[in-house]
Every structure is written in structure tokens, then in C-alpha cells.
Amino acid sequence: MAYDNNLSGIISKNDRKTDDKHPDIKGQCEIDGVQYWVDGWQKTRNSDGGKLYSLRFKRKDAAPAQRPAPAPRQAAPSSGFDDMDDSIPF
């Protein structure tokens, strides 16, 4: 009989954290047969100062995020001085 990992996972301290924006904890889980990466950041609750973790889940099989291609450059509008000689050395 195979072990059912559904709705379970693991997290551990992120030993590779080098920036405040990096997650404090990292891990993985399975939800309805889909594998996810788990990232967590330790936060302080405003109401009583208690600690909590804010979590983010990202599918393991998701395509990496790609930056949109830059918009093509458009020619600058004419300044009215197109007949000027550009070879003047000053």
C-alpha cells in the first residue's frame, strides 16, 4: 500500500537566507495530488505582538515567471532641426 501524502508537507529553516526579503522557512507539500513549494516569512501580530508565519505556495510544475519583452523603441519626434550639420566639433 502506498503512503498518501495528500494534504501534508514539510518546512524547515531557510539556511540560505541572505536578504530580509528571502523566506525564513522553506518546504514542500502536496494538495490534491499537486506538488507545491512552500515559502514562509515570520511576522509579528499587531494585536498582541505574537509571532506568526505568512505562507506562499507555488506549484512545482509551474513554468518559471518570465519578464515581458520590452516594448519596441519608437523614433524620437522631429525637433525641426533635421537639416543641421552634426559634424560640428563642439
N, CA and C of each residue as an Amber inpcrd file, in Angstrom:
protein
   270
   0.8420000  -1.1730000   0.0000000   0.0000000   0.0000000   0.0000000
   0.8920000   1.2430000   0.0000000   0.6140000   2.1860000  -0.8910000
   1.4040000   3.4090000  -0.9970000   0.9670000   4.4000000   0.0690000
   1.9270000   5.1540000   0.5470000   1.6460000   6.1830000   1.5490000
   0.9630000   7.3690000   0.8930000  -0.0820000   7.8890000   1.4940000
  -0.8270000   9.0290000   0.9540000  -0.2520000  10.3160000   1.5270000
   0.4010000  11.1170000   0.6690000   0.9850000  12.3860000   1.0930000
   0.0180000  13.5520000   0.9640000  -1.2060000  13.3020000   0.5100000
  -2.1450000  14.3890000   0.2670000  -2.3720000  15.2100000   1.5310000
  -2.3860000  16.5270000   1.3660000  -2.6130000  17.4800000   2.4470000
  -1.5580000  17.3820000   3.5430000  -0.3240000  17.0920000   3.1420000
   0.7700000  17.0580000   4.1060000   2.0270000  17.6450000   3.4620000
   2.9790000  17.9840000   4.2910000   4.2130000  18.5540000   3.7790000
   5.2210000  18.7620000   4.8780000   6.3180000  19.4320000   4.5330000
   7.3780000  19.7150000   5.4980000   7.8510000  21.1590000   5.3110000
   8.3710000  21.7320000   6.3830000   9.0340000  23.0350000   6.3140000
  10.2520000  22.9750000   7.2180000  11.2450000  23.8000000   6.9030000
  12.4320000  23.8960000   7.7530000  13.0360000  25.2850000   7.5980000
  13.9290000  25.6280000   8.4970000  14.5810000  26.9330000   8.4630000
  15.3490000  27.0890000   7.1580000  15.2840000  28.2860000   6.5680000
  15.9970000  28.5880000   5.3310000  17.4270000  28.9930000   5.6880000
  18.3570000  28.0740000   5.5650000  19.7650000  28.3370000   5.8990000
  20.4620000  29.1820000   4.8380000  19.8340000  29.3800000   3.7000000
  20.4450000  30.1480000   2.6060000  19.9550000  31.6010000   2.5650000
  19.2320000  32.0340000   3.5680000  18.6910000  33.3940000   3.5840000
  19.8320000  34.4010000   3.6950000  19.8950000  35.3280000   2.7220000
  20.9360000  36.3590000   2.7240000  20.3430000  37.7610000   2.6450000
  19.0220000  37.8710000   2.5440000  18.3520000  39.1580000   2.3920000
  17.0620000  39.1120000   3.2100000  16.6300000  40.2400000   3.7430000
  15.4050000  40.2800000   4.5450000  14.1720000  39.8530000   3.7620000
  14.1960000  39.9770000   2.4410000  13.0490000  39.5970000   1.6190000
  12.9830000  38.0920000   1.3760000  14.0750000  37.3740000   1.6060000
  14.0720000  35.9240000   1.4240000  13.2270000  35.2750000   2.5190000
  12.5800000  34.1360000   2.2210000  11.7420000  33.4870000   3.2330000
  12.5630000  32.9600000   4.4120000  11.9400000  32.9770000   5.6000000
  12.5770000  32.4520000   6.8110000  12.5220000  30.9270000   6.8440000
  11.4620000  30.3630000   6.2520000  11.3090000  28.9150000   6.1830000
  10.9880000  28.5270000   4.7430000  11.3510000  27.3030000   4.3760000
  11.0660000  26.7680000   3.0410000  10.6440000  25.3160000   3.2040000
   9.9150000  24.8170000   2.2280000   9.4990000  23.4300000   2.2920000
   8.7070000  23.0360000   1.0680000   7.9540000  21.9670000   1.2300000
   7.1290000  21.4510000   0.1430000   5.9150000  20.7540000   0.7250000
   4.8660000  20.6400000  -0.1080000   3.6590000  19.9460000   0.3250000
   2.9390000  19.3870000  -0.8920000   1.9180000  18.5920000  -0.6210000
   1.0710000  18.0360000  -1.6750000  -0.3770000  18.3200000  -1.3330000
  -1.1040000  18.9040000  -2.2950000  -2.5230000  19.1990000  -2.1130000
  -3.2680000  18.6600000  -3.3200000  -4.1570000  17.7270000  -3.0880000
  -4.9470000  17.0890000  -4.1530000  -4.0710000  16.5480000  -5.2710000
  -2.9630000  15.9210000  -4.9140000  -2.0810000  15.2910000  -5.8840000
  -1.1310000  16.2390000  -6.5900000  -1.1510000  17.5170000  -6.2530000
  -0.2760000  18.5080000  -6.8810000   0.8170000  18.9000000  -5.8890000
   2.0660000  18.8870000  -6.3510000   3.2130000  19.2380000  -5.5150000
   3.4180000  20.7540000  -5.5130000   3.6760000  21.3330000  -4.3290000
   3.8970000  22.7740000  -4.1770000   5.1780000  23.0330000  -3.3950000
   5.8510000  24.1510000  -3.7160000   6.9100000  24.6910000  -2.8830000
   6.2220000  25.5890000  -1.8600000   6.7330000  25.6310000  -0.6330000
   6.1800000  26.4720000   0.4230000   7.2720000  27.4210000   0.9020000
   6.9740000  28.7130000   0.9410000   7.8740000  29.7190000   1.5000000
   7.1300000  30.3970000   2.6370000   7.8450000  30.7700000   3.7080000
   7.2110000  31.4190000   4.8450000   8.0800000  32.5120000   5.4370000
   7.4160000  33.5810000   5.8560000   8.0920000  34.7180000   6.4720000
   7.5270000  34.9190000   7.8680000   8.4010000  35.0260000   8.8740000
   7.9460000  35.2580000  10.2430000   7.5010000  36.7100000  10.3800000
   6.3380000  36.9050000  10.9420000   5.7570000  38.2350000  11.1380000
   5.3830000  38.4080000  12.6000000   5.1400000  39.6580000  12.9860000
   4.6780000  39.9710000  14.3310000   3.2410000  40.4680000  14.2470000
   2.3720000  39.8570000  15.0350000   0.9660000  40.2260000  15.0620000
   0.8170000  41.5960000  15.7280000   0.0680000  42.5100000  15.0880000
  -0.1210000  43.8590000  15.6260000  -0.9290000  43.8550000  16.9200000
  -1.8960000  42.9540000  17.0280000  -2.8150000  42.9720000  18.1670000
  -2.1380000  42.6650000  19.4940000  -1.2390000  41.6730000  19.5060000
  -0.6420000  41.2870000  20.7920000   0.8670000  41.0470000  20.7170000
   1.4890000  41.3000000  19.5500000   2.9380000  41.1200000  19.4270000
   3.3720000  39.6780000  19.2610000   2.4100000  38.7650000  19.1440000
   2.7440000  37.3540000  18.9600000   3.3510000  37.1070000  17.5810000
   3.9990000  35.9630000  17.4300000   4.6490000  35.5950000  16.1650000
   3.7230000  34.7230000  15.3220000   3.8370000  34.8850000  13.9930000
   3.1010000  34.0410000  13.0560000   3.9230000  33.9220000  11.7870000
   3.5110000  33.0520000  10.8850000   4.1740000  32.8970000   9.5900000
   3.1900000  33.1960000   8.4770000   3.6120000  34.0290000   7.5560000
   2.8780000  34.2930000   6.3260000   3.4180000  33.3020000   5.2990000
   2.5280000  32.5600000   4.6240000   2.9510000  31.4990000   3.7040000
   2.6110000  31.8120000   2.2610000   3.4450000  31.2900000   1.3500000
   3.1780000  31.3490000  -0.0860000   3.3980000  29.9520000  -0.6540000
   2.4700000  29.5040000  -1.4980000   2.5530000  28.2050000  -2.1520000
   2.7340000  28.4300000  -3.6490000   3.6700000  27.6870000  -4.2490000
   3.9050000  27.7960000  -5.6920000   4.0080000  26.3860000  -6.2590000
   3.2240000  26.1180000  -7.3100000   3.2560000  24.7860000  -7.9240000
   4.6570000  24.4610000  -8.4020000   5.0950000  23.2220000  -8.1430000
   6.4220000  22.7990000  -8.5930000   6.4960000  22.7010000 -10.1080000
   5.3870000  22.3470000 -10.7590000   5.4120000  22.1740000 -12.2080000
   5.0780000  23.4550000 -12.9680000   4.9290000  24.5740000 -12.2630000
   4.6050000  25.8490000 -12.9310000   5.8100000  26.3380000 -13.7200000
   5.5300000  26.9240000 -14.8690000   6.6070000  27.4870000 -15.6860000
   7.2140000  28.6690000 -14.9440000   8.5250000  28.8550000 -15.0390000
   9.1320000  29.9910000 -14.3640000   8.5750000  31.3090000 -14.8950000
   8.4380000  32.2700000 -14.0030000   7.9170000  33.5740000 -14.4080000
   8.8910000  34.2300000 -15.3750000   8.3570000  34.7530000 -16.4510000
   9.1930000  35.4250000 -17.4430000   8.8250000  36.8920000 -17.4760000
   9.8440000  37.7140000 -17.6370000   9.6030000  39.1430000 -17.7700000
   9.0370000  39.4250000 -19.1510000   8.1040000  40.3590000 -19.2280000
   7.5730000  40.6940000 -20.5530000   8.6610000  41.3230000 -21.4140000
   8.5760000  41.0880000 -22.7160000   9.5520000  41.6620000 -23.6440000
   9.4010000  43.1710000 -23.6470000  10.5260000  43.8820000 -23.7110000
  10.4190000  45.3410000 -23.7350000   9.6970000  45.8170000 -24.9870000
   8.9880000  46.9170000 -24.8460000   8.2630000  47.4900000 -25.9870000
   9.2760000  48.0020000 -27.0040000   8.9600000  47.8860000 -28.2910000
   9.8950000  48.3820000 -29.3040000  10.0770000  49.8860000 -29.1540000
  11.2850000  50.3250000 -29.4000000  11.5870000  51.7510000 -29.2890000
  11.0040000  52.4880000 -30.4780000  10.4550000  53.6240000 -30.1940000
   9.8920000  54.4510000 -31.2480000  10.8650000  55.5830000 -31.5520000
  10.8550000  56.0290000 -32.7920000  11.7260000  57.1310000 -33.1780000
  11.2960000  58.3940000 -32.4440000  12.2910000  59.1900000 -32.0490000
  12.0020000  60.4410000 -31.3680000  11.3080000  61.3920000 -32.3290000
  10.3940000  62.1910000 -31.8170000   9.7290000  63.1470000 -32.6980000
  10.7320000  64.1460000 -33.2630000  10.4620000  64.6240000 -34.4430000
  11.3470000  65.5710000 -35.1090000  11.4070000  66.8660000 -34.3200000
  12.6230000  67.4050000 -34.1620000  12.7980000  68.6510000 -33.4160000
  12.7460000  69.8730000 -34.3120000  12.6710000  69.6800000 -35.6220000
  12.6590000  70.7990000 -36.5410000  14.0450000  71.2290000 -36.9700000
  15.0730000  70.5780000 -36.4320000  16.4530000  70.9220000 -36.7670000
  17.1290000  69.7910000 -37.5340000  16.3850000  69.0400000 -38.3320000
  16.9200000  67.8930000 -39.0430000  17.9390000  68.2770000 -40.1080000
  17.9500000  69.5270000 -40.5400000  18.8850000  69.9180000 -41.5810000
  20.2010000  70.4630000 -41.0120000  20.3700000  70.3840000 -39.7170000
  21.5930000  70.8870000 -39.0790000  22.7430000  69.9250000 -39.3630000
  23.9430000  70.4400000 -39.4460000  25.1470000  69.6380000 -39.6840000
  25.6360000  69.0850000 -38.3410000  25.6550000  67.7530000 -38.1920000
  26.0740000  67.1250000 -36.9440000  27.5880000  67.0030000 -36.8130000
  28.3350000  67.4520000 -37.7830000  29.7780000  67.2910000 -37.7270000
  30.4900000  68.4580000 -37.0390000  29.7800000  69.3660000 -36.4190000
  30.4090000  70.4790000 -35.7170000  31.0710000  69.9160000 -34.4620000
  32.3810000  70.2020000 -34.2160000  33.1240000  69.5510000 -33.1340000
  32.8440000  70.1000000 -31.7430000  31.9380000  70.9850000 -31.5340000
  31.7020000  71.4900000 -30.1780000  30.2930000  71.2590000 -29.7240000
